């Protein structure tokens, strides 16, 4: 599963000094890593969010449950579930529950490469994401969306949000995948974050670049402060509706996807998450 590890093992079968140095340097650059080899989510690294309210007219409540967040053979699984009439502690009712985790106050960083190896499920109105978020008021603290997906299996998108360029941000871009290697296959979604730019890379290939000069045309550059990691699986809401136009049976979520959720077919799979210092 961890192809980079296998490659190093094969390349270094002769135990040459150069290979050992390369491996050591890579380890020295890594400041956060989780490959989900335990039986349960590592709570020393991750917080599980519980929400009674949602943004963007999303259709799920986030809960702390082994039904929605679990480890399966070294892979993190975030799985939405149909749970009609679920009531939050605040008394709000949802028909779906799902999972959202973050590293707030456990791991935060400023500048570096954040990457994750992810596999997604096709289904209109699904909205899983892998992203970074700053502490403080939104959007002033900055949001870096490394990968967002709203259910069309041929593309995923990256975006940034900050003061003067949030919501309907001008800084968003899609990458279209070939049909034989769409989002239902494993991909590495990453961002290289430096003091003056954010370069989004899918499978190591740059797909979008946002620079300080571009951002400051609209507002303040919001990416000089620490941010934490976020993985979540939303359902429906404003972004999917703009693409699929579905309003029923749920906002942004058609009946076909509801049936897939009921059958347990919709999952966000994460092989590993890593943050490295950029040399």
N, C-alpha and C positions, 0 to 999 in steps of 0.2 A: 504494500500500500504506500509506504513512504519511499517514493522512487528516488529522491535525492540521496537518501541513506544507502539504498541499494547500489546506486552508482558509485558512491564513494568507496563502498566495500569492494566492488569489483575493480575499480581503478587502483585501489591501494593494496591489491592482493599481494604485491611484492614488497609491501611495507617500505616503500621508498620515502626518503626524507621529505621530498617535495609534497607528497600526498599527505603525510602526517602534518606538515606545516599548514597546508590548506585547510584540513579538518580542524586543527586547533584554532586557526584564525577565525573560521566560521563560528566556532563555539564562543570565542571571545567577543564577537560582535553581537551575539544573541543576548537580549536583555529580558525577553519573555518568551516562554514556549510552553504549549500544552498540546499533547497528542492523545489525550483522553484514554489513557491506558488503564485507569482505575476502574473500579466497579461503579462508582458514582461520580458526579460532577465534583471537582476539587473546589470546595468552598473557601479554601485559603487563597484562591486565585479569582474566583467568580462570585458575584452577588446574583441572586435570583430576584427579579422585580415582581412585585404584586401591585396591580393597578385596579383602581375602581373607576377611573376615567380613562378615556383614550383620546388621541388627537386624530384629525383628518377624517372623522366619521368612520373610523375602523370598527370592525364588527366583533372583535375578540376582547376578552378580559385576560390579562396575564396573571397566571397563578404559579404557585410553587408546588409542583406535583410531579411525581415520577411518571405520570401518564403523558405529560407534555415535554419533559426534559429528562433524558436518560442517556446512558452509554450502552452501545451495542457493538461488541467486538472491536473496541478501540476507536469507535466513531461516536461523536456527539450527535444526538438526534433531538431536534426540536420539532414536535409534532402537534399541530392543532387538532382539537377534538370537538365534535358536535356535542353540546351539553345544553339542551334547550332549557331556558328559564334560569340559568345560573345567576345567582345574585351575589354581588360583591359586598364586602363589609359595609360599604356606603349605601347599599340598597339599590344600586343600579343593576339592570337585568341585561344579560347577554345570552345568545344562543351558542356561542363558541368560546372555548378556552384555548390558550396557547402559552408559549414561553418566550421570555426575554431575559437575557443575562448581561452583566457588565462587570468591569473591573474597577469601578470607581473606588478610590481611596485604597485599593489593593495593588493596582498597577496603573500608573499614568506616565506619559512620556511626552517630550517635545522634540520633534525632528527624528527621523529614522524611517525604516521601511516596515510597514505593517502588512502581513500577508496571511492568507488562510486558504486551505485547500477544501473546496466546497462542491457539493453536488445537490442539484435542485430537482423539484418535481414540476412537470407541466400542469397547468390548470389556470384558466382565466380568473383573475382576481386574487390569486395568492400573492403575498407581498413580503417575502423574507428579505432580510438585509444584513449586511456586514459593514460596520461603520465606526467612526470615532466621534466623540462628543466632549466638548470642554465644560468645565464647571462654571456655574453662574447662569445668568439670564440668557435665554435663547432669543435671537440667534447671535447675540453679541459675543458669546464665548466660543463660537465657531463649531460647525458640524462638517465632517468629512465623510461623505457616503462612498465607500469603496465599491460596494456592489449592492444595487437594488434590483429587484426582479418582480414584475407584476403579472407573470403567468404566461407570457408568450415565449415559447421555448427557444426562439432563434436569437434573442438578444437580452443583454443586461445593461445597466446604466450606472454611471458614476456622477457625482455632483458635489458641490459645496454650498453651504449656507452661512451667511454672516450678516452684519448690519448693513442694510441697503441692498442686499442681494439674497433674500430669503424667500421661501415659499416658491413663487414662480421665478426661480433663480435663472439668470442668464447662463450660469455655469453648470451645464449638464450635457452629457454625451453618451451615446449608445455604442456598444460593439455588437455587430451581427456575427453570429457563429455559423459555420458551414453546417448543412443539414445532418451530416454524419458525426458531428461533434458539438451538438447544441448544449444547452445548460443542464440537460439531464445526465451529462457526463461530468467527470471530475475536472475542475479547473482551479487554477491558483489565481486569486483576486488580490491585488496588492496596490499600495500607494507608496511612492518615495516622497517623503515630506522633508523639505529643506527650509531654511529661513526665507527663501524667496520664491518657492514654487511647490506645487503638488503635481506629481506625475503618476497617473493611474496606469497600472500595467495588468493585463490579463494574460496569463501563461507567459509572463516575462516580456510581452510585447507592449510598448506604450500605446494606449488607446485615447488618452486625453491629458492635456497639460493646462494647468491654471497657474498663472504667475502673479506675483505681488502687483506688478504694474496693471495687469488686467483687472484685478479685484479693486484696486484703489481708484479706478475709474468710476466705481459704483459706491464704495464705502471703505471702511477700515479693514485692513488685513487682520483677520481674527485668529491667526495661526502661529503666534509666538508664545502661547501658553500651553500648559500640560493638558492632554486629552486622554480619555479612557476608552477601552474597547467595548463594543456593543454587538451582540448577535441577537436577532429577534425574528419572529415569524408573525407578521400581521396578516389580517384577512380583510379584503375589500378596502373601502376608503377612497379618498379623493384622487390619489394617483392612478390606481387601477380604473376608476370610473372614467377618467380622461381618455383612457385607451380603449376600454371595452364598452362604455356607455350603459352598463347594466345597472338597473335600479331595483330589480326584483328577481328572486325573492329577498335578496339582501343587497345593500348598497355596494356595488362593485363586485358582487359575488353571484355568478349564475348558478342555476339549479344543478348543472353538470358537475361543477366544482364542489358544491355542497354534498352531493352524493359521493364524490371521491373522498372527501373528508370523513364522511360517515363510515366508509369502507377502510379507513386507515391508510390511504394511499398517498397522502400529502405529507412530505417530510423535508426538513432542511438537514442535510448531512454535512458534518464538519470533521475532516480527517485530522487537521492540526491548525493551530494558530500560532503565529510567530511575530515577534518584533525584534528588529536588528538595528544597531547603529550603522549608519551609512559611512563607509570608509572615507 
